[in-house]
Amino acid sequence: MSAYVDTSLRFKTLSDVPQAKYGRVTNGNVRFAGVRPPNEGQLGVQEMLANAMVLDAPFMASHLNSNMDWEYTIPMINDAREKRGAKVWGEVYPYAAGSTIASADMLTEAGMAQMGITYSDVANLDGTRWDKAMYEDVCKNDPGRAIVIYNNPPEAIAKWLTQPGVVVVSDGMAIQDEKLNYYPWDSPYEGKSVHPRSAGTRAKVLRMVREEKIMPLMEAISKMSYLHAKYFDELGGIPHFKTKGRMQEGMDADIVVFNPDKVTDNSSYEPGKGALPSTGIPYVLVNGVVVVKDSVVQKVFPGKPIRFPVMEKGRLDQISTEPRTFDPNQS
């Protein structure tokens, strides 16, 4: 799926594009994934990055690990930000497999070839691996089915997590039953089949720090807290994040209390175990209110949405789509 800024729209000037004119952050899946030319993951990131730099617009490149080519795209994004002043950054998550729906363009036969995978590298949430017959059946009869793609080597996880400048996210997917209905928020965690990143991302990073010594603990915490706030404030132009991401007087008191010697992710790819909660995190506070107490989620909702100011005139109402006269001397 393409998520790049379509500059074919006839804006009066580049500054009329909403992302640039109003400083709105865009985060997007790029439209290519894989490691093989001509449509490798690097090309998709370059496309998004070029638009962001031309428009001077904030942009976060989504889950660079699952797009693949991260060895090239992470340094490229860091260089654009640190040496060229671009408002761009990237994120990763700590799993070798990704997840999407069966109709995703990357799962066409050509798309799988770009990623260097085949049918058996794709699995249903019940663990069943695909073959050509299942591929054809699912794509025809159940294109919205959630699946897991094993497209990266597990030994590479620590390498992309420790790259400078990237932040850690979960890319979690909402959990649905067999009829594609969403579960209530207080539904039991057991018996749910979903990619384990929805429940285990942060605890897995902390466990890897403890067991594999992949990076200093404070660096890992920064990638999951302070660095997010810094980018959204300084690059994304969202001032609310000045009071987030660090332990300091006057901050918003969103606090996670964990035991670094015990924190562990328990979710897995196994059927029914995708949403198992992490352990070793006894307390969580949001806006100064305890929402997890003695490892039990409380029925309180103290979080507040972050919203941009209401505008007198809608952004899309200010866009001109009329063809413009070509001026060979235009800047």
Buried (B, 14 or more C-beta within 10 A) or exposed (E): EEBBBEEEEEBEEBEBBBBBBEBBBBBBBBBBBBBEEEBBBBBBBBBBBBBBBBBBBBBBBBBBBBBBBBBBBBEBBBBBBEEEEBBBBBBBBBBBBBBBBBBBBBBEEEBBEBBEBBBEBBBBBEEEEBEEEBBEEBBEEEEEBBBBBBBBEEEBBBBBBBBEBBBBBBBBBEBBEEEEEEBEEEEEBEBBBBBBBBBBBBBBBBBBBBEEEBBEEEBBBBBBBBBBBBBBBEBBBBEBBBBBBEEEEEBBBBBBEBEEEEBBBBBBBEBBBBBBBBBBBBBBBBBEBBBBEEEEEEEEEBEEEEEEEEEEEEBEEBBEEEEEEEEEEEE
